[in-house]
């Protein structure tokens, strides 16, 4: 490629890199979300089992599990919002990249 064509491709390559970084962030957040969802499910099952039990220790454990479940749910909500925000940003960047690609014009270089 000649220098002019390379210059034309630079913003396209940069946009693609940005999209790749966002994809990596989304993947990491989704893995965290999956782990958190497993923990939430486990705490719900434990809470259901504790509901059948009586006594001070069972009451204490129920309160503790309910508190942790609430905390995990809030964290999950925050992760979901962050993922949604990144997905929206990614989609905007994809649209801009598509626009750049549509406007790109590279002519073959003529060999002497």
N, C-alpha and C positions, 0 to 999 in steps of 0.2 A: 504494500500500500504506500502511496505517496503521502507526504506530510499533511496535505490538505484533507485527504480521506481519513487519516488517523485522527486529525483534529475533529472531524465530523463524528467519529465513532466514540470519542472520549466521553461525552455526556451520556451516551447510551450505555456504555460499559459501566460508568459510575452509577447510573440508575439501577442497573441490574445487580450491582454489588449491594446497593442499599436494600433492595428487595430481598436479596439473599440473607442479609443481616437480620431483617425483620422476620424472615422465615425461621431463622435459628432461634430468635427470641421467642417466637410463638411456640416452637417445638419444645423449648425448655419450660415454658409456662404450662403447656399442656401436660408434660410429664409430671410437673409439680401438682397440677390439678388432679391427675389420675391417682397419684399417691394420696393426696388429701381425701379424695372420694372414697378410697379403700379404708382410710382411717375413720371417716364419717360412718361408713357402713358397719365397721367393726364396733364403734362406740354405740351405734343404734341397737345392734344385736345385744351387746352387753347391757345396755339400759333396759331393753325388753326383758332380759333374763332377771335383772335386778328388781323389776316391778313385782315379780312374783315372790320375792323374798321379804322377810320381815326382820325388824331389829334395827338397832342404832347403827351398826356397821353398814348394813344394806342401805339405810337412809343416807349416810355420809357418802357412800360410793355412788348412789343415784345422783345426788347433788353434784358431786365432782364430775361424773360422766356427762350430766346435762350441761354443766358449765363448759366443759371441753367441747362438747358437740356444738354449742352455740359459737364458741371461738372458731372452731374449724369451719363452720358454715359461713361466718363472716369473712374468713380468709378465702374461702372458695368463691364468695361473691366478688371480692376484690380481684382475684385472679381472673375470673370471667370477664369483669369489666376491662381489665388490662388487655386481655386477649382480644376482646371486641375492638378496643381502640387501635391496637396494632393491626388487626385485620382490615379495619377501615383505612388506616394509613397505607397499608400495603396495596389495597385495591386502588387508591388514588394514584400511587406511584406506578402501578401497572398500566393504568389508563394513560398517564403521561408518557410512559415508555412506549406504549403502542402508538401514540401520536408522533413521537420522535422517529420511530421506525417507519411510519408512513411517509414522513417528510424526508427521510434519508435518501440521498441519491449519490451513488458511487459509480463512476464510469470506469471501465477497464482501461488500464494504462496502455498506451501504445508503445510497443518495443521498437527501438531504432533499427 
